Amino acid sequence: MISKADKILIGIVSVLIILIILFLIIKNNSSPKQEEIVIGISTILTGELAQGGDNMVKAAQLALEEVPYKNLNIKFAIEDAGCGNGKGLTVATKLIDIDKVQAIIGGTCSDDTMAAAPYINEKKIPYITPVTGGSNIDNAGEYVFRTGNADIQAGIQPAEDLINIFNYKNAALLTEQREYTLDIRDNFKKRFQELGGNILLDELFEPNENDFRTLILKVQEKKPDAILLSSQLGNTGAYFIKQAHELNLNIPIFTTFTTVVNENSYKIAGDAMNGIYFYDPDYDENNPELKEFFKKYKEKYGKDPFIPFHAAATYDTTKMIVEAIKYVGNNGEKIHDWLLQNVKNWKGFMGTYSFDEKGNINIGFALKVVQNGKFIRYEGGK
């Protein structure tokens, strides 16, 4: 039988428990909710370049898991901007007006970035692209930043190398008809001719071309010292390399990284890839932190990054944006100012970044050569 004193004690304990529960409920309801911060990703998720966009999204998501600012409630709004279909502006408008983003990671083609640029600048929302290299991006406005490598340098560097390193004075230009590759061609021609080089052949080919035998005969007739082959997706370049090998075209071929760092190219060209020179965006491949990142990427997604430098540059871009938000808050104008003021000798996976007054970074390219399926940095000697 419970005594009167016990009943009183039980009553007091019950009241205390109820008061504690009420206190916790009130405290929880009165605590300010943490702001949800949304970062936009405008990239290519459908069509022939979809693997590149998927590669970027995965790298950004992995980067967000690893950045040290866990107290920030950040998520991504991911949209498919395609490539060359005019969706760049539509996607930017949706991300800014509906998702209320204050920063966008832009991994799409130059014309889509340019289509979005006026609205991005009007709304003062930083748009940072780790991949778009078009020379028009250099002057796209103060809110368009680039951490990727510029097409200007992708044309100038081969021109200087052919003349100054290899002493090749006569070149043939074979170019896929896309903005990216035409940009490389135009900048190569200008610099090569400035240095006294001669363009013996300047031919364009369609993006879906797979029969280059007639073009190879033209090259054989002109007998250039070297060929600059520019292919955006890699498949066209691989078909040329395969058929050039079959027809014993013994002229050095220099090409874009997209022709070589592409598993489809090896299915097409196989061993004909050996001896091909290519320009790979420069980054410290021996960086132990970058190696660890690539390892985690493969463990998480079951495959290596489709384009390693895109993944590395996307990681760096994500980290920059999150760091800016940490220090100045989720405000586009303040993020813009922080990037220009603080990204000076900023160390990332792609190297050391410093934005110029236009928000551009030109890290440059490394000349490599394919040897038995491996990419070897060129150290001299023809």
Residue, then its C-alpha position, 0 to 999 in steps of 0.5 A: m500500500i502506497s503511503k500518503a508521503d509516497k503519493i505526494l512524492i510521485g505527484i511532484v516527480s510527475v509535475l517535474i517531468i511534465l514541466i521538463i517536457l513542456f520546456l523542451i517543446i517550447k525551447n525547440n519551437s522557439s529556436p531559430k531554424q538553420e537557413e537552408i542554403v542552395i547552390g545551383i549546378s547548371t550542367i549537361l545531363t542528357g545527350e552525348l556529353a551527359q557523362g561529363g555533366d554527371n562527372m561534375v555533379k558527383a564531384a560536387q556532391l563528394a566535395l560537399e561531404e568533405v568540406p569542413y563547414k558541417n554547420l552549414n545546411i547546404k544542398f544542390a539544385i541540379e538542372d540540365a542545361g544541355c549544350g548548344n540548345g539555348k537552355g542556359l538562360t532558362v536554367a539560370t532563371k529557374l535556379i535564381d528565381i525559383d530555387k533562390v540560389q546565390a551562387i551557381i556552378g556552371g558546367t555547360c557549353s560556352d554558348d549556354t553560359m553566354a546566354a545566361a550571362p546577362y541575367i546572371n550579371e543583372k541579378k548579381i549571382p556568381y556563376i563559376t565554371p570549372v569547364t567552359g573554356g571559350s574565349n568569350i567567357d573572358n568578357a562575359g561580365e563581372y559575375v561570371f568566373r572561370t576556374g577551368n582552362a581557357d581555349i585561348q591558351a589551348g590554342i596558343q600553347p601548341a603553336e608555341d610548342l610546335i615552333n619552339i620545342f619541336n621546330y615544326k614550321n609547317a602545320a595542318l589544322l583539322t578541326e571539328q566544327r564546334e565552338y570549343t574546337l574552332d576557338i582553339r583553331d583560331n588562337f593557334k593560327k594567330r600565334f603560329q603565324e606570328l611565330g613564322g609558322n605556315i598553315l599548309l592545310d586548314e580543314l573543318f569536319e562535322p561532329n559526327e564524321n567517321d570517315f577521314r580517308t579523303l582528308i588523310l590523302k590531302v594531308q599526305e599530299k601537303k606533307p606538313d611537319a605536324i597535325l593539330l587535330s581538334s575534337q570536342l567529343g573525342n570520337t571523331g578524333a579517334y576515327f582519324i587516328k585509327q584511319a591515319h594509322e591504317l594508311n601509314l600517315n607518319i606525321p606527328i599528331f597533336t590533339t585535345f585531351t578530349t580525344v585521348v582521355n576518353e574510354n570510347s576513343y580507345k574502343i575505336a583507335g586501340d593501339a593507334m593511340n600510342g605516340i599521340y601528343f595531347y594537351d591535358p589541363d595541368y594539375d598536380e597528379n602527384n598531390p596525395e590529397l587529389k589521389e585520395f579524392f579520386k580514390k574516394y570517388k571510385e569507391k563511392y561511385g564505382k568508377d573513375p571520374f570520366i574526365p579527371f580534371h573536370a572532377a578536380a576543378t569542380y571540387d575546387t569550385t565547390k570548396m571556394i563557394v562554400e568557403a565564401i558562404k562561411y565567411v560572408g553569408n549566402n549573398g551573391e554580391k558578397i560572395h562575388d567580392w570575397l572571391l575576387q579579394n581572397v582567391k589569390n594564390w588559393k591552393g586547390f587540386m588543380g594548382t594555385y588559383s588567382f582570379d584576375e579582375k575579370g574573374n578568370i584563371n588560366i592555369g595552363f596545359a601539360l603536353k603529354v604523349v600516349q605510351n602503351g595506354k599511359f599518359i606520360r608528361y612530355e619532357g623533351g626530345k621528338 
